[in-house]
Amino acid sequence: KAALDRLKVFEGCPHPYDKMKKVCIPRALKNLRLKNHRKFCRLGDLSTLAGWRHNDLIGKLENGVLE
């Protein structure tokens, strides 16, 4: 319960970070960090298996942002 009280959730980018330059961190990229024989999964896939029903909507919205 205390952890949920401390949880902060934002829609979009919060104030001090919205003006900062966005950077790419190569150490965090999946294709550079994972070895070829390692298994991986997406958070969206896990949440769909757990019963979340909005994976199709999120995929459609992400495609709209990338275009």
N, C-alpha and C positions, 0 to 999 in steps of 0.2 A: 504494500500500500504506500509506503514512504517513497519508493522508487517512482511510482506513478505520479505522486505529488511533485516530484522534482523534474519530471519529463516535460520538455518544451518541444512543441511541434509547430512548424511553420509551413505555410503554403507559399511556395516561391522561395526567394532568397531573402534572409533577414537583413535588416537595415545596415549594420556596419559592413556587411560583405557584398551588398549589391553594387557598390561603387568600385570594388576591387577588380583587378584584371584576372580573368580566368586563365588557369594554366593547366597543362597536361603533365601528369607525373608518370614517367615511363616505368618506374618501379611498381606501379599499381596496375599496369595493363595485364589483362589475363593472358594474352598470347605470349607475353615476355616472361611472366612469372611461373606459369604452369609447365610442368614437364609433359612430354608427349603421352606418356602412359598414365597420367593422373586423370581421374574422373572429376567432373565438375557439374554444377547445376546452377540454374538461375533462381533468384528469390521468387520471381513470378511463378515459375513452375512448381516450386514447393508450396506456395500459398494456394495455387489452384488445386493441388492434391489435397490440401487441408480444407477445401471447401470455399475458397474465395472465388466469386463469380465474375469479377471485373477484369480479367486478364485480357480478353479481346478488346475491350474499350481502351485499356492502357496501351496496348500494341498499336491500335489505330491512332491514338493521340501522339505516341512517340514517332510514328511514321510521318505525321503531319509536321512535327517540329523539325525532323531531319531534312525534310524537303525544302 
